Amino acid sequence: MDFATATKTCLYKWRTFSGRSTRSEYWWFFLASVLFMALAFAIAFVATLLSDFSIGDIFGSASGIIFVLTLALPTLLVWVASLAVTVRRLHDLGFSGWWLLGYLFVTTVLGNVTDGLITNPQIVYQLAIANLAISFAGLVVMMIPGRRGPNAYGEDPRFDDVSVFS
């Protein structure tokens, strides 16, 4: 699957949390999401420089509200599509999509705890390293090839069952 096909597929299936996704679909959409977010932040930065509002009082003007809605809605769509393709990727590996919720909870809690809630530097460093290790493990899991053949979550997405003589 190429970049354009993966992006179209994931945006089309933005709310489909069932089925399976290949590594290429996941990683191409990951790249598309990163590029989209970079573009969104660049637009936000330029719009802030050129407009009558500042980020501090973004909801204080009509242009600020339009700005937020223009960027927030597509960003929300990409975020939900990213969650959906991640769940489908976990399904391809034979895992329940609920593992994503646990992963996000643990990494978010560890990230917030190390962000000022604990003042002992040694504990902060240990929790930050644990968060980094868990994040790296999540990255590695997404690189593992999916299970061949059908599993509990659907048919193998890598191989289309095409009959030549039908």
Secondary structure as GFF3:
##gff-version 3
##sequence-region A 1 166
A	DSSP	alpha_helix	3	12	.	.	.	ID=ss1
A	DSSP	alpha_helix	23	50	.	.	.	ID=ss2
A	DSSP	three_ten_helix	55	60	.	.	.	ID=ss3
A	DSSP	alpha_helix	62	92	.	.	.	ID=ss4
A	DSSP	alpha_helix	98	112	.	.	.	ID=ss5
A	DSSP	pi_helix	113	117	.	.	.	ID=ss6
A	DSSP	alpha_helix	121	143	.	.	.	ID=ss7
###
